[in-house]
Amino acid sequence: MAEITFDSFRGGDAGSNIEHMAESFVLSRIEQAVGLVTLNRPDVLNALSLETMRQLVDVLEGLDADPYVRCIVLSGNERAFAAGADINDMADASVVTMYERNQFARWERIKRIRTPIVAAVSGYCLGGGCELAMHCDMIIAAENARFGQPEINIGVIPGAGGTQRLTRAVGKFRAMELILTGRLMTAREAFEMGLVTRVVPNELYFDEAVKLAREIALKAPIATRLAKEAVLKSQELSLSEGLEHERKLFYMLFATDDQKEGMRAFQEKRPAKYEGK
């Protein structure tokens, strides 16, 4: 995969380059209504330092605010999506330092991204990297991908949602074994457990993630955002509360031009042209 720089594409045409800071740990561009975001610390297997997370949140929020962007692909490289947090940021930290740093506030901001996010995972996806993938909405995994929450091996536990999201994805008993032993899962095992959307050959993982994102980008963007919201709420609400929330979002879509266009296009047997209104 060619290096990604921070370009802006409109309808597939390259826009002007935007100069990044000296160390760009997160690179991005927009192409055909899809935001392509790449973690860029290959020398340390894309370890998620505080600065990397700061840049990542800024990029994701920028794409989320862009009305042209209808889906996002988040990737690392062939060796690693992200091999975990940067231990150098934490090894000598005190309780007060960690509390005052409030580093998990940035993870909450990722949770609030409304645009659907597809994680394209190859190689190591461990610790904070696995938690980052689970913050995404779909995971396309290369056959060589390895998932896990090995924090127990360095005397801590997952802190960015691993104990909660992994349990919801694979169930209590599997999550307990994975988190308490720190062992790694293959891509196939992760798929069979329900953690991964799809497993593909190593050379296709990024292309397949982009293909999925482009398929989503063709749908009505307000509807896709509200559908994402409804699915995420199902993880937090009771069934009756979730159904009530779903109905409200369903009714809201009848105030959009895209709902009228979608149903009219269906009646007229033609492709719909959605404008996000």
N, C-alpha and C positions, 0 to 999 in steps of 0.2 A: 504494500500500500504506500502510495506516494505521501510525502510529508504534507500535512495540512496546515495552511496558514490562515490567518484571520482575514478572509475575503468575504464579500457579500455578493451573492449571485441573485439575480432577478430573472426568472424565466430561463435560467441556464446560462446567462451572459455574465461574464466576470465584471464585478464592480471595482471600485478603487480599493487598494490595499490599505489597511489600518495598521499603523505601526504599533507593535506591542512593547511592553516593558523589556528590559534587558534579559531577564530570565522568564521565558514563557513556559510555564509548567502545564498550561492548558491551551491548546490550539483549536481554532474552529473556523468553519466557513458555512455558508448557506448555499444549498444547491437544490433546485427544483422543489422548493418549499420545505426542505428537510435541513435542519441544523445538524452539522456533523462536528462533534466535539471529541477531541483526542487528548488523553492524559500523556504528558510529554516529559517523563523523567526515566528514560530507558536504562540509565546507568544504575538506578536503584529499584528496578522493577516497578516503577510508577508508585513508589511509596507515597502515601497521602500525608504530606507535611501540612502544617498549618497554612503556609503560603499557597500550597497547591489547592487546598480546600477553599481558601479565600478567592483565588482566581476562578476555580470551578463554579462556585456559587454565583459570582459576578457574570460569568459567561452564560450560565443556564438562565439566570433571571433576565439577562438581556435578550436572549432568544425567546423566552416566554412572553416578553413584552412586544415582540415584533409580530405584527399581524400577518406578515407573509409566511412565517414559520408555522407549520401545521403538525410537525412531528420532529423528534430529536433522536439522533443516534449517538450514544456515548461509548467510546472504545478506548483501549490501551494500545498494545502492540502484540505481535505474535507470541512473545515470551510471557507477557503478563498484562492482564487487565489492570490489576493493582494488587500487589503482594501484601498489603496491609498498611497500617499507620506507620509514620516515620518514628521509630523508637527514640531517635535522638531528641525529639521534641518532648519526650515524657520521662526518660530514664531517671533523671535526678529531680523531677518535679515533686513538690509537696502537695498536700491536700489543698492548702490555701491557693497555691499556684493554679492547680487544676480547676478549682472552683471559680476563681477570678477570671481565668482564661475563657470559661464558658464556651469551649470549642464546639460543643454539640448544638449550639444555637444555629450554626451554619447548616447542620444536617436537617434541622427543622425547616429551614428555608428551602432546601431541596424537596422536602416532602410537600411543600406548598406550590411547587411548579405545576401549572395546570396543563401544559402541553404534554401529550404522551411521550414517554422516553423508552427507547429500545436500547438495551445494553448488548454490545457486541463483544463477547468474551472469548479470549484465547489465552492459553497458558494459565498462570497462577491468578486465582481470584480468592484471596484469603483475608481473614480478619476484616479490617475496614474496607478492603476491596470487595469482599463478599457482601458486606453491609451496604456498600454503595450500589452494587448490582441489584440488591433487594429493594433499594429505594426506587429503582427503575420499574417500569410497568410490564416489560417483557424482556426475556433474556434469550438471545441466540448464542449458543455455545459451540465452539469448535470441539472436535473430538478430543483434542489434547488439553482441554480446559480442566482445571482442578479447583474445586471449591472447598472451603472449610473455614472454621472459626477456631484457630489454634491459639487463642490468647491464653488459655490455661497453661500452655507450655512456658510462658514468661511471667506467670504469677498473677494474672489478672483475668477478667472476663470480658466479653464483648460489651462495648459501651455506646455504640451508635445504633442500637436496635437489634443486634444479632440474636439475643436470647428470645426476643419477641417475634420478629419477622420470620426467623428460621422455624420456630415452633409452629407458627401459623401456616407456613408453607409445607412442612413435612410431618407435622404431628409431634406430640410431646416425647414419645419414646425414642424416636429417631433423633430428634434435636438434642435430647439429653445425652445420648451416647456421643454424638458428634462434638458437642460443646465440652463435655467432661473429659473426653480423650484427646480432643484436638486433631483427630485424624482427618485426612483429606478424602473428598469424594471425587470420583471420575465424573465426566460430563454425563455419561450414560446413567450412572447411579443417581446423579442429581435430577435428571429428567424423569427417571422412574419414580423418584420421591415427590415430584411435583414442583421442584424448585426452578426448573428450566423449561422454557417454552418449546425449544427445538434444538436438536443436536445436528450439526452439519459437518462435512469434511473440513479439515483445517484451512484449506485454501479458499473456502467459500464463506467463512463466518461473517466477515465484514460486508460482503456483497449481499448476503441473505438478510442481514439486519437492515441494510439500506433499502432492499426490495420491500421488506415488510413495512418500513417507515413510509415509503412512497405510496404504498397501497393505502395506508391510513391517511396520508396527506390528501388523497383524493376525496375523502369523505367530508361531510359538513363539519367544519372545525369547532363550532360551538357545541354541536352534538357530541363530538369525540371528547371534548373537555368535560362535559357534564357526565358522559358515560364513565370516564375515568373517575370522576368524583364519586359517582354512585357505587362503583365497584370498591373503591378504597373505603368508603363508609361502611360497606358490608363487613369489614374487618373490625369495626369499632362499635357498631350498633346492634341491638337485638333485631331479630327478624322483622317484627312488627314496625320498629322504628326505621329500619332500612327500607321496608316497602313504602312507608309513608314518605320518606325522603325521595325515593325513586319516583313516586307519582308526582311530587312537586316539580322535580326537574323535567319530567315528561311534559307536564302542562306548560312549563316555561318555554319549551321549544316551539310551541305554537305561536309565540310572539316573534319568531324569527322569519326573515325572508327565505332562509335556506330550507326551512320546513315546507314552505309553499313551493319552492323550486323543486325540492326532492320529490314531493308527491305529484306535482304536475308533470315532471319528467317521467315518472313511473307510468302515469296515465297515458302519456304521449309516446311511450316506448322509445325514449332517447336518453343519452347520458345527461346527468344533472351537472349544472355548472354552479358550484357553491362559491359564495363570496364572503362568508363569515359574517353575515349580517342577519 
